[in-house]
Amino acid sequence: MAPRNTPTGRSRRLATEVRRMREHAGISIQGAAALLGADRTMISNIEAGRTGLSEDRVRQIACHYGCSDAGLIDTLASMAAGRRAKNWWDEYRGKLPDGHLDVSEIEHYATRIVTAQTVHLPGLFQTEDHARAIFDFAVPPLPRLEVELRVAHRMRRQALVQGDRPTPYTGIIHEAALRLEFGGRDVARRQLEHLAASSEREHVTLLVIPFSVGAFHGAGQSILYAEGPVPQLDTVQLDTSFGAQFLDAPTPLANYRSLLDLMVRSALPRDESRALIRSIAREL
């Protein structure tokens, strides 16, 4: 297949897992080229996500590399089979930074999502006014059209935790994030009321780390941990002021799983967390 210039986050992840499969087997790029009847350039393009793979090709590669993990192979083959599918976030391609679309893609395919925020509230539960106020603080300032596109995109993402088959979600929030009045008091109060109501959904668990805990593991971080169909395909996304950062290597994934577990231990139980959110809303 001809190389493509802008692989999506999901196609890059498929390529990464194919490379790891080769490396785990101890096979060089030259050796892989010989096994697959290709040249080094083709292997490099495959492993960079520039050349697409079919479902059959993925299974062939797994066989040549001696991979016997049926769950991983089936999932990678499924990723390859769906590579041409169009999804709602593709409407924003070329209009928003690719990182925003990659987050949507990761969330869409996740089997469970865990997030931790110490300054911002979870994007999947933000109101339009709250989200708009956050984007208005971007540096450098965003054009009004892009602000509205970002708000619309964020609202579309929220379908993930709504509807008949929502994705299980756990959000860890520091009390500081609850008290920052983005958009003013009225916007902040409505946002907290919405957050508290969302926490009553069966599949949503929102846990608050109160100021009374003092110092805690993960302070200052904004983390999204998306569990994949198999553990090897978990992904961590970190928010920065200038874009999203994605991690998928085994050691960082294990470290962030441990960090999130520690943050949960610092948080109030579910019912007490909801009560604190409502208490702060009443203060506004």
C-alpha positions, 0 to 999 in steps of 0.5 A: 500500500502507498504510504500516507502522510498523516497517520491517525493516533490509532494507526500509529499505535497499531504500527508501534505494537507491530514494531514491539512484536518484532523487537520482542521476537529479536528480529531485525528490520532486515530480517523482518523484510526477508520474512515478509518478502518486503524491503527495509523501507516498507518495514520502516513505513509500516512501523511508522504508521505511514503504510496501512496494514490489512487484517490478514497482513497483521495476522501474517506478521504475527505468525512470522514474528512468533507471537502467540498472544491471541487476544493481542493479535485479534485486537490488532487485526480488528484495528487494521480492519477498521482503519478506513472507518470514518468517525464523528471526530473526523469532522474536525480534522484540519480544524482542530489540533490532531491531539484533540482528535487523538483523545477522542479516538482513544476514549472511543475505543477504551473499555474503561477510563480513569482520569485525575485532575488537580486544576481542571474538571473532567472534560467529559462532564464540563458544561458548555459555559465552563468549557468556553471559559477555559478555552478563553484562557488559552495562550496565545488567545484562540480565535473565536471560531476555534474556541467554539469548535473546541467547545462543540468537540468537547460536548460531542465527546460527552456522548461516551458517558451517556446513552445506553452503553456508556463507558465505565468512568472514574474521575479523581478531582482535587478540591482546588479544581472545584473551587476555581470559578471559571466563567464566574460564580453562576457558571461555576455553580451550574458546573458543580451542580452538573458534576454532582448530578453526573456522579449519580450515574451508575457507571460514573465514579467521581472521587474528590481529594480534599484540601484536608489531605494535604500533600498527595501523590500526583499533585499538579498532574492531569492524567487520562488512563484509557484501558484497551481491550487488552492491557498492552493497548492501554494508553496514558494521555497527559495534558500540557499547556501546549498540547496532549502527550501520549504514553503507551510503553509498558513501564510508564503504563505500570507507573501511572496505574500505581499513581492513580491507585495512590490518588484514589486512596487519598480521595473521599469515598463516592458519596462523601465526594458528591456531598462535598461537590454539592456543599461547594456549589451551595457556597457560590 
